[in-house]
Protein backbone atom coordinates (compact mmCIF):
# COMPACT_ATOMS: atom_id res chain seq x y z
CA UNK A 1 0.00 0.00 0.00
CA UNK A 2 2.84 2.38 0.83
CA UNK A 3 4.40 1.68 -2.54
CA UNK A 4 1.22 2.70 -4.35
CA UNK A 5 0.95 5.88 -2.25
CA UNK A 6 4.56 6.86 -2.92
CA UNK A 7 4.07 6.17 -6.65
CA UNK A 8 1.13 8.59 -6.67
CA UNK A 9 3.20 11.21 -4.84
CA UNK A 10 6.11 10.78 -7.25
CA UNK A 11 3.71 11.10 -10.21
CA UNK A 12 2.11 14.24 -8.71
CA UNK A 13 5.54 15.75 -8.08
CA UNK A 14 6.63 14.97 -11.65
CA UNK A 15 3.50 16.62 -13.06
CA UNK A 16 4.03 19.67 -10.85
CA UNK A 17 7.64 20.00 -11.98
CA UNK A 18 6.56 19.62 -15.61
CA UNK A 19 3.84 22.28 -15.45
CA UNK A 20 5.25 24.85 -12.99
CA UNK A 21 7.64 26.48 -15.48
CA UNK A 22 4.76 27.12 -17.86
CA UNK A 23 2.73 28.69 -15.07
CA UNK A 24 5.62 30.88 -13.94
CA UNK A 25 6.79 31.92 -17.41
CA UNK A 26 6.14 35.47 -18.47
CA UNK A 27 3.80 36.15 -21.34
CA UNK A 28 4.56 38.96 -23.73
CA UNK A 29 1.60 40.71 -25.31
CA UNK A 30 1.93 42.95 -28.36
CA UNK A 31 -0.48 45.83 -27.84
CA UNK A 32 -3.34 45.39 -30.30
CA UNK A 33 -1.89 42.08 -31.57
CA UNK A 34 -1.56 42.30 -35.39
CA UNK A 35 -3.15 45.80 -35.47
CA UNK A 36 -0.47 47.23 -33.19
CA UNK A 37 -0.67 50.70 -31.70
CA UNK A 38 -3.02 52.61 -34.00
CA UNK A 39 -6.12 54.78 -34.12
CA UNK A 40 -9.60 53.27 -34.32
CA UNK A 41 -8.84 50.14 -32.29
CA UNK A 42 -10.77 49.01 -29.18
CA UNK A 43 -7.90 48.49 -26.73
CA UNK A 44 -10.26 47.96 -23.78
CA UNK A 45 -11.83 44.96 -25.53
CA UNK A 46 -8.38 43.70 -26.54
CA UNK A 47 -7.04 43.98 -22.97
CA UNK A 48 -10.10 42.18 -21.58
CA UNK A 49 -9.06 39.04 -23.49
CA UNK A 50 -5.60 38.92 -21.90
CA UNK A 51 -4.52 37.59 -18.52
CA UNK A 52 -2.01 39.58 -16.50
CA UNK A 53 -0.17 38.29 -13.48
CA UNK A 54 1.21 40.54 -10.78
CA UNK A 55 4.04 41.46 -10.52
CA UNK A 56 5.03 40.71 -14.11
CA UNK A 57 6.27 44.24 -14.67
CA UNK A 58 6.09 47.67 -13.13
CA UNK A 59 6.48 51.21 -14.38
CA UNK A 60 8.42 53.63 -12.22
CA UNK A 61 9.13 57.22 -13.18
CA UNK A 62 12.69 58.11 -12.23
CA UNK A 63 15.22 60.89 -12.81
CA UNK A 64 17.91 60.82 -15.47
CA UNK A 65 20.68 59.53 -13.19
CA UNK A 66 18.46 56.77 -11.77
CA UNK A 67 17.43 55.88 -15.33
CA UNK A 68 21.07 55.44 -16.34
CA UNK A 69 21.78 53.34 -13.22
CA UNK A 70 18.46 51.41 -13.38
CA UNK A 71 17.82 52.49 -9.79
CA UNK A 72 14.42 52.94 -8.15
CA UNK A 73 14.44 55.74 -5.58
CA UNK A 74 12.94 54.89 -2.20
CA UNK A 75 10.13 57.43 -2.59
CA UNK A 76 9.24 56.41 -6.16
CA UNK A 77 5.64 55.61 -7.06
CA UNK A 78 5.48 52.07 -8.46
CA UNK A 79 2.73 51.50 -11.01
CA UNK A 80 1.82 47.89 -11.66
CA UNK A 81 -1.95 47.53 -11.89
CA UNK A 82 -2.05 47.20 -15.67
CA UNK A 83 -4.43 50.17 -15.76
CA UNK A 84 -1.93 52.88 -14.89
CA UNK A 85 -1.78 56.04 -16.94
CA UNK A 86 0.91 58.69 -17.23
CA UNK A 87 -0.06 62.13 -18.48
CA UNK A 88 2.59 63.84 -20.60
CA UNK A 89 1.38 67.42 -20.13
CA UNK A 90 4.58 69.44 -19.78
CA UNK A 91 7.61 69.80 -22.04
CA UNK A 92 10.81 68.13 -20.95
CA UNK A 93 12.40 64.73 -20.50
CA UNK A 94 10.74 61.88 -18.60
CA UNK A 95 12.35 58.55 -17.71
CA UNK A 96 10.57 55.27 -16.91
CA UNK A 97 11.93 51.88 -15.83
CA UNK A 98 10.61 48.46 -14.83
CA UNK A 99 11.61 47.78 -11.21
CA UNK A 100 11.09 43.99 -11.28
CA UNK A 101 14.30 41.97 -10.97
CA UNK A 102 16.88 42.87 -13.63
CA UNK A 103 14.27 43.96 -16.20
CA UNK A 104 15.65 47.51 -16.44
CA UNK A 105 19.22 46.28 -16.87
CA UNK A 106 17.92 44.04 -19.67
CA UNK A 107 16.41 46.99 -21.53
CA UNK A 108 12.94 47.58 -20.04
CA UNK A 109 13.31 51.32 -19.78
CA UNK A 110 12.04 54.26 -21.79
CA UNK A 111 13.11 57.90 -22.15
CA UNK A 112 10.51 60.30 -23.55
CA UNK A 113 11.06 63.90 -24.60
CA UNK A 114 7.84 65.91 -24.51
CA UNK A 115 7.99 68.81 -26.96
CA UNK A 116 6.13 72.06 -26.34
CA UNK A 117 3.21 72.17 -28.79
CA UNK A 118 4.05 75.78 -29.69
CA UNK A 119 7.68 74.97 -30.49
CA UNK A 120 7.60 71.72 -32.40
CA UNK A 121 4.62 71.14 -34.64
CA UNK A 122 6.59 68.76 -36.83
CA UNK A 123 10.09 67.35 -36.56
CA UNK A 124 12.61 68.52 -39.10
CA UNK A 125 14.54 66.06 -41.20
CA UNK A 126 18.22 66.59 -41.91
CA UNK A 127 19.09 66.90 -45.60
CA UNK A 128 20.50 63.82 -47.26
CA UNK A 129 24.30 63.65 -47.13
CA UNK A 130 26.24 64.57 -50.26
CA UNK A 131 27.80 61.30 -51.39
CA UNK A 132 28.88 62.51 -54.81
CA UNK A 133 32.53 62.33 -55.74
CA UNK A 134 34.20 65.61 -56.69
CA UNK A 135 35.20 65.87 -60.37
CA UNK A 136 38.74 64.89 -61.22
CA UNK A 137 40.97 67.55 -62.76
CA UNK A 138 41.04 67.24 -66.55
CA UNK A 139 44.77 68.01 -66.84
CA UNK A 140 46.14 64.63 -65.78
CA UNK A 141 44.54 61.18 -65.67
CA UNK A 142 46.64 60.26 -62.61
CA UNK A 143 45.56 63.38 -60.68
CA UNK A 144 42.37 61.66 -59.57
CA UNK A 145 44.35 59.05 -57.68
CA UNK A 146 47.23 61.12 -56.27
CA UNK A 147 45.69 64.58 -56.22
CA UNK A 148 42.48 63.68 -54.39
CA UNK A 149 43.47 62.04 -51.13
CA UNK A 150 40.14 62.61 -49.40
CA UNK A 151 38.22 59.86 -51.19
CA UNK A 152 34.46 60.07 -50.91
CA UNK A 153 32.78 63.12 -49.44
CA UNK A 154 29.76 62.55 -47.30
CA UNK A 155 28.36 62.50 -43.86
CA UNK A 156 26.26 60.54 -41.50
CA UNK A 157 23.57 61.90 -39.22
CA UNK A 158 21.73 60.56 -36.22
CA UNK A 159 18.00 60.79 -35.68
CA UNK A 160 15.95 59.69 -32.71
CA UNK A 161 12.67 57.87 -33.15
CA UNK A 162 10.13 56.96 -30.50
CA UNK A 163 7.93 54.04 -31.40
CA UNK A 164 5.11 52.33 -29.58
CA UNK A 165 4.48 48.73 -30.44
N, C-alpha and C positions, 0 to 999 in steps of 0.2 A: 504494500500500500504506500509506503514511504517513497518507493522508487517511482510510482506513478505520479505522486504529488510533486516530487522534485523535477520530474520530466515536464510537468505542466509549468512549473516556475521557470525552468530553463527556457521553455518555448515562449513564455510571456516576456521574459527578459530579452530574448533574441528579437522578438517583434518590436519591443520598445526601442531597442538599440537601432533597429532598421528604420523605424519611422520617426524618431526624435529629430534627426538632422533635417528632415523635410519640414517638420513643424517649426523648427528654430530658424530656418533659412530665411533671409530677407527676400522680399518680393519687390521688384522694381516696376513701377507703373510709369508709362509714358503718358503725360497729360493729354487727354483726348484720344488716346490710342492712335489709329492711323490718321485721324484728322489733325492731330497736334494742337498747338496753341494758336487759335484763330478766332475770328469773329463769327457770330452766328451759330455757336455750338453750345449745347446745354451741358455745361460742366457739372451742375448739381446732379443731374440724372446720371452722368458718367461716374461721378464719385460715389453715388449710392450703390453702384454695382461692384465696388472694390471693398476689400477687407484690409483694414489697417491695424497694426499691432503696436502698442506702446511698449517701450520707447524705441521704435525703429529709427527715428531721426528727430532732431530738434532744429530749431532756428533760433539763433542768438545774435542780436545786434551787438557789435563790438566796435572799438576804435581801431584806427589804422595799425597801431603797434601790436595790439592783441590779435588782429587779423593776420598779420605777418607771422606771429608766433603761435597761431592757433590756440590762443589762451582765452578762457572764459573768465571774465572778472567776477568776483564774489557777489557783486550787487546786480549782475546782469539778469534781465528778464528772459526766461527760457520758454519758448513757444513750442508746443509739441502736441496740440490737440488735433491737428489735421484741418482745423477750421480757423487758423490764425491768419490775420491780415495785417499787412504793413502799409501804411499810407506814405507815399512819396510826395510830400506837399511843400518841400522847401529845397532850393538849389543846394548842391554840395555833394560830397561823397558819403556813401553809406556802406558799411561792411557787415556781412552776415556769415556765420559759420554754423556747422553742425557740431554740437558738443558731446555727441555719443562716441565713446571709445576713441579711436584714431581716425574717425571719418574726416575731420578737417585736414589732418596731415595727409590723407589720401585724396584730397582734392574737393571735398564737399564744402566749398566756401565761395562766396560771391561778392564782388565789389561792384557797386552801382554808382554812377555819377548822374545826379539829377540836374538837368539844365534848366535855367530860368526860361520860362516860356517867351518872355520878351526878347531874350538874347539869342536863342538858337531855334528858330523855326525849322530849319532843315540843316543837316550836317553838310559841310563842304567836302568835296572830293579833291584830293591832290591831282594835279595834272599828270598825265602819263609820262614816265621818264623818257628822255631822248636817247634812244639806243642806236641812232644812225651813226655811221662811221664818217669821220671828216674826209673830204675829198683829198686824194693824193696830189702832190704837186706834179704838174705836167712836164717839168723840165727833165726829170730823171726817173726811169722805171724803178730803180733801186731805192729812191727816196722814200717810198711808202714803207719799206721795211726798216731802214736805218733812221730816217728822218722823223718818223712818228713813233716814238717810244711809248706813248700813253695807251695804245691799244684802243679798245672800245670805250666810248663815252657813255655814261648812263648813270642811273641812280636807283636806289631802292627806297621805298617809303614804308612806314608802318601805319596801320590803321586799326583802331579798336572797334570791335563789334560786340554787342550784347545780344544774345539770342536766348529765347525761352523755348524749351522743347516740351 
